[in-house]
Amino acid sequence: MTGIIAAMSCEAELILNVMRDKSPRVICGITFWQGKIGNEDVVLATCGVGKVFAAACAVSMIMAYSPDRIINTGVAGAVSGEVNKLDTVVGTALVQHDMDTTPLGDEPGLISGINKVYFETDRELSDELYRYVELCGGKAKRGIVATGDQFVASAEVKRRISTLFGASCADMEGGAIAHVCYINNVPFAALRTMSDGADGDASGDFMEFCNKAAKISSDVIITYLSTK
């Protein structure tokens, strides 16, 4: 079974529309839809915005459905100059850019207790998704996804995230989902299409490009699952 987590309804509704034999179940206030796409069993959830919602969703999905893999799909803001609006980043690793215990001598982003900064994605699954981005006509990039409870809309913050973590894009959920998947030994991948440039124009660009970016990611997920 493949688990799919999106933050917003616009990121999930196209996938939900093609699911067959679907049935809902509410856990922690989040609706999980179980069904099929092609021959693949799928569970899909719209977790809500931010790391707490994302983590609660990932834990609930793993406990209730035991998925073989989890894919986080949706939109993000580009923080690398090599990534443009409507490009799709297939994550190589995820980091929580707002995790900061540097006053205690830790490096930025370090998660205490497990002593990790970067959560690597599953290589085989990520390679497959990268190939499907290209098959669907998208512009695929590999890169680090930086997560924090912040809509990045500042050139200064964007530069900090890029410089400290070598990130390609910034989102608000992926790092938390990757963290949960890591401690539960569930293979994980992140697929993020750029809705904005995470700069001073980000809010306007997000409103203009969010649905277009979400459709690109959704089409990749649908095409990938339909051929499994």
Protein Blocks (a to p, Z undefined) as FASTA:
>chain_A
ZZdddfbfklmmmmmmmpghiacddeehiacddddehjbccddddebgcjklmmmmmmmm
mmmnopabdcdedddddfbfkbcehiacddfbdcdfkbccklnopaehiaghjlpabdcd
dfklmmmmmmmmmmnopacddddddddddddfbfklmmmmmmmnopabdcfklmmmmmmm
mmnopacddddddfbeoiaklmmmmmmmmmmmmmmmmmmmmmmmmmZZ
